[in-house]
Amino acid sequence: QVQLVESGGGLVQAGGSLRLSCAASGSIFSFKAMNWYRQAPGNQRELVAVITNDGSRIYADSVKGRFTISRDSAKNTVYLQMNSLEPEDTAVYSCTADTSFGDDYWGQGTQVTVSS
């Protein structure tokens, strides 16, 4: 069973930065892609960033130029560096992993709150 554990959330002022971490229980290269989603109360879940097995990166328009997804294969960890945070970025951020077999795994989520 794959386990994903997020960390790094918290409270930050607008304009500040946070780095989220997602530690996987196995090799991250065993996954087709790893993703960060977010969901704010009353809003639909939004796909924020993706990093594929071959290293390709995809970002939501709302975070392009501000967020960066990266990985450390030695630590089996994926990161989301979030800069120039805005109150609209406030949400629960969840890490997910997609397998080639169509399965996906989710972490428990971490709260990010950006104050104005």
Secondary structure, DSSP 8 states (H G I E B T S, - for coil): ---EEEE--EEEETT--EEEEEEESS-GGGSSEEEEEEE-TTS--EEEEEEETT--EEE-TTTTTTEEEEEEGGGTEEEEEE-S--GGG-EEEEEEEE-TTS-EEE---EEEEEE-
